Amino acid sequence: MGNGSCCQFEYASEWLNNGFSISPLHLPLKPGLFSAQWRPFNGNFGIFEDSLPGGYGEYLLLKVLHKIGIEYHSLSPIQKLSLVGSSGMGALCYVPETKISSNTSKLTLDQLQSLALDILSEQTDSGSDILFHYSGNSGGIRPKCLYSDQSGHWLVKFRHTYDPADIALKEYHCNELAVAAGVEVPEFRLFEGKYFATKRFDIDDNGNRLHMATASGLLNEPLSPPKMDYHSLLQLTGFLTQSSSAVEQQFRRMVFNHYIGNFDDHARNFSFICQDGIWRLAPAYDLTPDKTLGEHATTTNFKGMPTDEDFVTVGMNTKMTRQRCIQIIEEVKSAVHHTD
């Protein structure tokens, strides 16, 4: 329910007895009513804001709703979540669910790519409901679709209007670099030799959906303006996982993002998975060079253009040794530069 313009939340008694906190910092597992603040998510809790589409997904949703005379930004958080229903990423589902599209058109990846380019270039609005159905409320700027085959469940990326023709190959190469640099990534492949895809980490081997939360949702950190620092991210990683190796892995990703030139390292591009009440670091994703911001979305030691010494400072502030920080930095630099 809403309290004025802000949401309220309460755990069911059964969940209190058998469940876990879905957002440990802001919704601890205890009885009573939680009230969201208006900022930064217009009265929504960060963990539920995670479920809403961003970027491309929101762009499509605006178009679909406009066709039926609904202004998306006039909707309350509860109304927006009802549009997500059971179609979002992660385990959270919302009832009652509001269905806005029953389109079941079967399109090939080539057809989806072509339709996405037509809509993104504003050549047509026809088919936006089809693309929204395939997108699964996914975020990010580039077009995407959810895809399942005998090998599992995948998130497939398409080219945006401003992307080079070989963008899929570039992202594939970046993930190869990540593996060489010791960064943990999901299984990845090129579908039909031209569409980059990663295996979904919010679904286990038995097809069960897992609770997933981004740093944005857990810290109540908005994407605009970006103001998260890697120090907060590493602290969050240690707090949730209670694992020094997870903290080191997050440190490694910080360094890797810098040395491949991925400045789009915002708070929604770092996620955690909770399974059976145990939190772990999700694999890294959206690892592509992007310097359009001019500096990193997530600062290092409060600097948008950090030095190696800034990395060391952040690492040592989260109980890593200077020696270990330098070792990881050199491993990442060696992997990235060796294959340049």
Secondary structure, 3 states (H helix, E strand, C coil): CEECCEEEECCCHHHHHHCCCCECCCECCCCCCEECCCCCCCCCCHHHHCCCCCCHHHHHHHHHHHHCCCCHHHCCHHHHHHHHCCCCCCCCCCCCCCCCCCCCCCCCHHHHHHHHHHHHCCCCCCCHHHHHHHHCCCCCCCCEEEEEECCEEEEEECCCCCCCCCHHHHHHHHHHHHHHCCCCCCCEEEECCCEEEEECCCECCCCCECEEEEHHHHHCCCCCCCCCEHHHHHHHHHHHHCCHHHHHHHHHHHHHHHHHCECCCCHHHCEEEEECCEEEECCCCCCCCECCCCCCCCEECCECCCCHHHHHHHHHHCCCCHHHHHHHHHHHHHHHHHCC
